[in-house]
């Protein structure tokens, strides 16, 4: 029996032909559910196991060929792509009750779900340093927090995580689809923290309003195009932080500062070169591997924050 709870909803990555699609288990399971919902009563149902096998690929290809009239089906469903949107629409037509779940997903993004844990303790920072290796200084981790969010909390006054919206990334993940219709949400990269970035992120109220506007156009792309919490980790890094989907990642970022710190540790752990730079206090290495090639004076700010913390010992 297929569970209708939470349908329809977005997928975080492509599903289908192995080697062409990422096939995140939760997404695969969801697509299996959708196909079962539109299957004729005489048709066979897919096993909802989160594994993309030959039968699911064939079901996708047949749908593209027969329903969408695609000449050469690739057997892949992309987030917010034609196949996905058509499949969701067909599900809605056949199963009207599934529409009731969609407003919940829209409401979820703006709900404050913080459990009250907005401050990290000394023990929290020490545990993070230990997890990254004995040579990692606690004050280096604190320095990242200081530069990214002021080092006090990863939450704003409304107990929503601190965010910054990156329109050039939304443009990338939506394949420039909204450049003309929404130029303030989707625009090319010109310079780091350029005029449009500053306008979109002049304060947290504005940043969240911008994110919500993008979210209404493409939830997955919007969440992946924002940086989150005390350490301002980009949403597109959700897998590196240990999460199956970007929704799971954002849920954690909205919960407490401890999970924000855990995501930072997970992200660093997946980047040995970054951990090496942290251990050796290679500030340029830290800046480029954490903040990208166009890191500006990030290296100097990390060093300044670290030196200030060291003087307080």
MOZIUR-V943353 format. One record per pair of residues at least 24 apart in sequence whose ideal C-beta (glycine too) atoms are under 10 Angstrom apart, sorted by the first residue. I is the first residue (numbers start at 1). J is the second residue. Records with the same first field share a line. If there is no record, write none. Layout:
BEGIN
I=J ; J
END
This chain:
BEGIN
1=36 ; 45 ; 48
2=32 ; 33 ; 34 ; 35 ; 36 ; 37 ; 39 ; 45 ; 46 ; 48 ; 95
3=29 ; 33 ; 48
4=33 ; 37 ; 91 ; 95 ; 97 ; 98 ; 100 ; 101
5=98 ; 100 ; 101 ; 104
6=30 ; 33 ; 98 ; 101 ; 102 ; 104 ; 105
7=33 ; 34 ; 37 ; 88 ; 91 ; 92 ; 95 ; 97 ; 98 ; 99 ; 100 ; 101 ; 102 ; 105
8=33 ; 34 ; 37 ; 84 ; 85 ; 87 ; 88 ; 89 ; 91 ; 92 ; 95 ; 98 ; 99 ; 101 ; 102 ; 105
9=88 ; 98 ; 101 ; 102 ; 104 ; 105 ; 108 ; 219 ; 220 ; 245 ; 247
10=79 ; 80 ; 84 ; 88 ; 105 ; 215 ; 218 ; 219 ; 220 ; 221 ; 222 ; 223 ; 245 ; 246 ; 247
11=77 ; 78 ; 79 ; 80 ; 81 ; 84 ; 88 ; 219 ; 220 ; 245 ; 247
12=79 ; 219 ; 220 ; 223 ; 224 ; 235 ; 238 ; 239 ; 243 ; 244 ; 245 ; 246 ; 247 ; 248 ; 249
13=77 ; 78 ; 79 ; 220 ; 224 ; 238 ; 239 ; 244 ; 245 ; 246
14=74 ; 76 ; 77 ; 78 ; 79 ; 81 ; 83 ; 84
15=52 ; 56 ; 57 ; 60 ; 75 ; 76 ; 77 ; 78 ; 79 ; 83 ; 84
16=52 ; 56 ; 57 ; 59 ; 60 ; 61 ; 64 ; 73 ; 74 ; 75 ; 76 ; 77 ; 78 ; 83
17=52 ; 54 ; 56 ; 57 ; 60 ; 61 ; 73 ; 74 ; 75 ; 76 ; 77
18=52 ; 53 ; 54 ; 57 ; 75
19=76
20=57 ; 74 ; 75 ; 76 ; 78
21=52 ; 57 ; 60 ; 74 ; 75 ; 76 ; 77 ; 78
22=52 ; 76 ; 79 ; 239
23=50 ; 51 ; 52 ; 56 ; 76
24=50 ; 52 ; 238 ; 239 ; 243 ; 244 ; 245 ; 246
25=49 ; 50 ; 51 ; 52 ; 244 ; 245
26=50 ; 244 ; 245 ; 247 ; 248
27=52 ; 77 ; 79 ; 220 ; 244 ; 245
28=52 ; 53 ; 56 ; 77
30=77 ; 245
31=56 ; 59 ; 60 ; 77 ; 83 ; 84 ; 87
32=56 ; 59
33=91 ; 98
34=63 ; 77 ; 84 ; 87 ; 88 ; 90 ; 91 ; 95 ; 98
35=59 ; 60 ; 62 ; 63 ; 87 ; 90 ; 91
36=91
37=87 ; 90 ; 91 ; 92 ; 94 ; 95 ; 98
38=63 ; 67 ; 87 ; 90 ; 91 ; 92 ; 93 ; 94 ; 95
39=94
40=94
50=244
60=87
63=87 ; 90
78=175
79=173 ; 174 ; 218 ; 219 ; 220 ; 221 ; 224 ; 246
80=173 ; 174 ; 175 ; 177 ; 217 ; 218 ; 219 ; 220 ; 221
81=175
105=215 ; 219 ; 247
106=212 ; 215 ; 216 ; 219
108=215 ; 219 ; 247 ; 250 ; 251 ; 254
109=160 ; 208 ; 211 ; 212 ; 215 ; 216 ; 219 ; 222 ; 223 ; 247 ; 250 ; 254
110=158 ; 160 ; 208 ; 209 ; 211 ; 212 ; 215
111=160 ; 254
112=155 ; 156 ; 158 ; 159 ; 160 ; 161 ; 254
113=159 ; 160 ; 161 ; 251 ; 254 ; 255 ; 256
114=154 ; 155 ; 158 ; 159 ; 160 ; 161 ; 253 ; 254 ; 255 ; 256 ; 257
115=159 ; 254 ; 255 ; 256 ; 258 ; 259
116=155 ; 159 ; 255 ; 256
117=153 ; 155 ; 255 ; 256 ; 257 ; 258 ; 259 ; 260
118=152 ; 153 ; 154 ; 155 ; 156 ; 159 ; 161 ; 230 ; 256 ; 257 ; 258 ; 260
119=152 ; 153 ; 154 ; 155 ; 230 ; 256 ; 257 ; 258
120=145 ; 151 ; 152 ; 153 ; 154 ; 230 ; 256 ; 257 ; 258 ; 260 ; 261
121=257 ; 258
124=257 ; 258 ; 261 ; 262
125=261
127=258 ; 261 ; 262 ; 265
128=258 ; 261 ; 262 ; 264 ; 265 ; 268
129=265 ; 278
130=265
131=261 ; 262 ; 265 ; 266 ; 268 ; 269
132=264 ; 265 ; 268 ; 269 ; 274 ; 275 ; 278 ; 279
133=268 ; 269 ; 275 ; 276 ; 278 ; 279
134=279
135=275 ; 276 ; 278 ; 279 ; 280 ; 281
136=265 ; 268 ; 275 ; 278 ; 279
137=278 ; 279 ; 281 ; 306 ; 309 ; 310
138=309
139=305 ; 306 ; 307 ; 308 ; 309 ; 310 ; 312 ; 313
140=277 ; 278 ; 279 ; 281 ; 283 ; 286 ; 302 ; 303 ; 305 ; 306 ; 309 ; 310
141=231 ; 261 ; 264 ; 265 ; 268 ; 278 ; 306 ; 309
142=305 ; 306 ; 308 ; 309
143=278 ; 283 ; 286 ; 301 ; 302 ; 303 ; 304 ; 305 ; 306 ; 307 ; 308 ; 309 ; 310
144=230 ; 231 ; 232 ; 264 ; 268 ; 278 ; 286 ; 290 ; 291 ; 302 ; 305 ; 306
145=229 ; 230 ; 231 ; 232 ; 257 ; 260 ; 261 ; 264 ; 305
146=230 ; 301 ; 302 ; 304 ; 305 ; 306 ; 308 ; 309
147=231 ; 232 ; 287 ; 290 ; 291 ; 298 ; 300 ; 301 ; 302 ; 303 ; 304 ; 305 ; 306
148=227 ; 229 ; 230 ; 231 ; 232 ; 233 ; 264 ; 290 ; 291 ; 298 ; 301 ; 302 ; 305
149=227 ; 228 ; 229 ; 230 ; 231 ; 232 ; 257 ; 260
150=230
151=230 ; 305 ; 309
152=230 ; 257
153=229 ; 230 ; 257 ; 260
154=228 ; 229 ; 230 ; 231 ; 232 ; 233 ; 253 ; 256 ; 257 ; 258 ; 259 ; 260 ; 261 ; 263 ; 264
155=204 ; 229 ; 230 ; 253 ; 254 ; 256 ; 257 ; 260
156=203 ; 204 ; 205 ; 207 ; 208
157=204 ; 205
158=204 ; 205 ; 208
159=254 ; 256
160=204 ; 205 ; 207 ; 208 ; 253 ; 254
161=204 ; 208 ; 226 ; 227 ; 228 ; 229 ; 230 ; 232 ; 250 ; 252 ; 253 ; 254 ; 255 ; 256 ; 257 ; 259 ; 260
162=204 ; 207 ; 208 ; 227 ; 228 ; 229 ; 230 ; 231 ; 232 ; 253 ; 260
163=201 ; 204 ; 207 ; 208 ; 210 ; 211 ; 223 ; 226 ; 227 ; 228 ; 229 ; 232 ; 235 ; 250 ; 253
164=193 ; 197 ; 200 ; 201 ; 204 ; 207 ; 210 ; 211 ; 225 ; 226 ; 227 ; 228 ; 232 ; 234
165=196 ; 197 ; 200 ; 201 ; 206 ; 207 ; 208 ; 209 ; 210 ; 211 ; 212 ; 213 ; 214 ; 222 ; 225 ; 226 ; 227
166=193 ; 197 ; 200 ; 201 ; 214 ; 224 ; 225 ; 226 ; 227 ; 234 ; 235 ; 236
167=194 ; 196 ; 197 ; 199 ; 200 ; 201 ; 210 ; 214 ; 225
168=194 ; 196 ; 197 ; 225
169=214 ; 221 ; 222 ; 224 ; 225 ; 226 ; 227 ; 234 ; 235 ; 236
170=210 ; 211 ; 214 ; 215 ; 217 ; 218 ; 221 ; 222 ; 223 ; 224 ; 225 ; 226
171=221 ; 225
172=221 ; 224 ; 225 ; 236
173=214 ; 218 ; 220 ; 221 ; 222 ; 223 ; 224 ; 225 ; 235 ; 236
174=214 ; 217 ; 218 ; 220 ; 221 ; 222 ; 225
175=221
177=217 ; 218 ; 221
178=214 ; 217 ; 218 ; 221
181=217
182=213 ; 214 ; 217
184=210 ; 213 ; 214
185=210 ; 211 ; 213 ; 214 ; 215 ; 216 ; 217 ; 218 ; 221 ; 222 ; 225
186=214 ; 217 ; 218 ; 221 ; 225
189=294
191=294 ; 296
192=291 ; 292 ; 294 ; 295 ; 296 ; 298
193=294 ; 296
201=226 ; 227
211=235
219=246 ; 247 ; 250
220=245 ; 246 ; 247
221=246
222=246 ; 250
223=247 ; 249 ; 250 ; 253
224=249 ; 250
226=250 ; 253
227=253
228=252 ; 253 ; 254 ; 260 ; 263
229=253 ; 254 ; 256 ; 257 ; 259 ; 260 ; 261 ; 263 ; 264
230=257 ; 260 ; 261 ; 263 ; 264
231=257 ; 260 ; 261 ; 263 ; 264 ; 265 ; 267 ; 268 ; 290
232=260 ; 264 ; 290 ; 291
233=260 ; 263 ; 264 ; 266 ; 267 ; 268 ; 290
234=267 ; 292
237=263 ; 266 ; 267 ; 270 ; 271
238=263 ; 266 ; 267
239=266 ; 267 ; 270
240=266 ; 267 ; 268 ; 269 ; 270 ; 271
241=265 ; 266 ; 267 ; 268 ; 269 ; 270
242=266 ; 267 ; 269 ; 270
264=290
278=302
281=306
END
